[in-house]
Amino acid sequence: MFGRVCSKLALLRTSTALANLESAVGQATLATPFTRRWDGSAAPAASSQEGEALSSTFKKHAPSVHNTPSAPWTPTDQLRKRKHLTKRMGHLMQVLESEQMDVNTRVQTFPRFSAGDFLEIKTAVPENQRREAVFKGLCIARKWRGWRSTFTVRNFITGGGGIERTFQLYTPHILQIKVLRSMQTRRAKLYYFRNRQPREYRI
Amino acid sequence: MSVLKQLRTGRCCQRLSNLLQTAPQQSQYSSLSPASVLAALQARLADSGAVPSSAAHVPATHWQQSPALEALSRRGYVQPAYAETSSDEEDEAPKKVAKPQRPRRSGLIAVKAGMTHAWDEHGARIPLTVLWVDSCQVIQAKTDARHGYTALQLGIGSKRAKRMPAKERGHFAQAGQPLKRKLAEFRVTEDALLPAGTELRADHFVAGQYVDIQGTTLGKGFQGVMKRWGFAGQPASHGNTKAHRKAGGTGACQDPGKIWKGKKMAGQMGNKLRTVLSVWIYKVDPARNLLWVRGQVPGHKGNFVKIEDAVMKTVQQQPSRPFPTVVEHGSQIVTAPAPQNAFQVPH
């Protein structure tokens, strides 16, 4: 259930994230990890607006029912109805992670892509003075877990063999994702390509 | 005495004292004196209308006396002969003086919320555990005179009166504090005692400092020696008969003719109180009472954990921390500064 809710939120972000959020939160800036851009320049330091902006995230994602639940960090003695701590803490983690995603999508925008799309991913390699490296391949899996979302890309290198790489979606090392072309798929996960000829998924 | 106990009590050898670099009492903490902080907290409690409890008996000048000598005199210990005889001047200092104790402030109780992660400025991924301080308040102050030791009893959470035995309700009623779900004591020095009702929030700890976190580990039930102690087991085939995951031998022969106590065997694994030492605090949110710490914390989500200043870190390795606690609470989320280069991991 959480996965589907987060997937819808993720779609909203990837399509119209920057415009919506910029209007909603104003001139919000980040504390981590984007205070230094990938090219070495420094972003402005975090302002006091971060506190107000983060609390607005909770209000934005609160369900639209009559008896809206209070924020998950409300002290227990102020709650009228108390659910089990494990449930409340799970809700707290969900809210905190969606806040973190909102902070990241102010600088990170990705095109809408799914399993079956041929992607070109530009990464900044930290071990090589953050030089740009390109990884191409077919996206065979997309895992929708909110802040922990990942996607897996498969390619075939002549003389090397098949190679698969799984990326964390919100990692600061990813600079750009470009969709080259798409193939028609009838599945969400294309693991069957591991047993297929490389010419079918090589790019 | 173990090294940890020596460090905690301050009764340590010269080498450890040098390691601690026991400076004058308030040097490593904020420049405010404990007296002024205590006065500010008591004034705030009086303004808020909190009922002062009879149990929290904290004399105003307790930190001017030597707690060790006071304890000894209370137990009837007679001072050595050379301190009593042949002393013409009355203001001559006694030759046996108790060593000054390292100031030790209270900790916090928090709830383990779950794990997440973040990336720092260099792009290194930091695994994080979120801890929530659910209105942690001082219930009772334990003093040397009345209880024989100096500690603060803190309470966290909330519990319905209906679900609480009468004895527990009476304890909170006598203290004049609201009903709490979990109580824990923190040994402190006398200059760190706080009045009952003081709320300790997340900014009691500073982003970038190290803490020890104590909690009850996940229970694994009755486990065999391979999982519990990491024994290698025996081969799966080649004639092995019914002995694939057993311990094998348990001792010598006729001498000693017994199994030593403490022999590693199968048994209960987990569901024990364990402490993770020197955990780095990544982020502190004072407004919502949240702490982000690096790495794992024992126990389930919803578990109560005790957090204290790290015992294995020297004063120079820790940033400046408020002593005995914060008086004016901020509202800014504070993140610890990233290390100098991408490959230096703070541990």
Contacts between the chains, C-beta under 8 A, distances in Angstrom:
chain1	res1	chain2	res2	distance
A	31	B	333	7.3
A	31	B	335	5.2
A	32	B	118	5.9
A	32	B	119	6.9
A	32	B	120	6.1
A	32	B	121	6.8
A	32	B	335	5.8
A	32	B	338	7.9
A	33	B	118	6.9
A	33	B	119	3.9
A	33	B	120	5.4
A	33	B	121	5.6
A	33	B	122	7.9
A	33	B	123	6.5
A	35	B	121	5.6
A	36	B	121	5.3
A	48	B	332	6.6
A	50	B	333	6.5
A	51	B	287	6.5
A	51	B	331	6.1
A	51	B	332	6.5
A	51	B	333	6.4
A	54	B	333	7.6
A	71	B	288	7.8
A	73	B	132	6.4
A	73	B	288	4.2
A	73	B	289	6.5
A	73	B	290	6.6
A	75	B	134	5.8
A	75	B	135	4.1
A	75	B	158	7.3
A	75	B	289	7.9
A	76	B	134	5.5
A	76	B	135	7.2
A	76	B	157	5.4
A	76	B	158	4.0
A	76	B	181	7.6
A	77	B	135	6.2
A	77	B	158	3.9
A	77	B	178	6.1
A	82	B	158	7.9
A	84	B	302	7.1
A	85	B	111	6.3
A	85	B	301	8.0
A	85	B	302	3.8
A	86	B	300	7.2
A	86	B	301	5.4
A	86	B	302	4.0
A	88	B	302	7.9
A	89	B	111	6.6
A	89	B	112	7.4
A	89	B	113	4.2
A	89	B	114	5.9
A	89	B	132	7.1
A	89	B	301	4.9
A	89	B	302	5.4
A	90	B	114	6.9
A	90	B	301	6.8
A	92	B	113	5.1
A	92	B	114	7.5
A	92	B	130	7.3
A	92	B	132	6.6
A	93	B	113	5.7
A	93	B	114	4.0
A	93	B	116	6.5
A	93	B	130	6.5
A	96	B	116	6.7
A	96	B	130	6.4
A	96	B	290	7.7
A	97	B	116	5.9
A	100	B	116	7.4
A	100	B	118	7.2
A	124	B	123	7.6
A	126	B	122	6.8
A	126	B	123	5.0
A	126	B	124	7.9
A	126	B	342	5.8
A	130	B	123	8.0
A	147	B	116	6.7
A	147	B	117	8.0
A	148	B	117	7.9
A	168	B	125	7.9
A	171	B	119	6.5
A	171	B	123	7.6
A	171	B	125	7.6
A	172	B	119	5.1
A	172	B	123	5.1
A	173	B	123	5.7
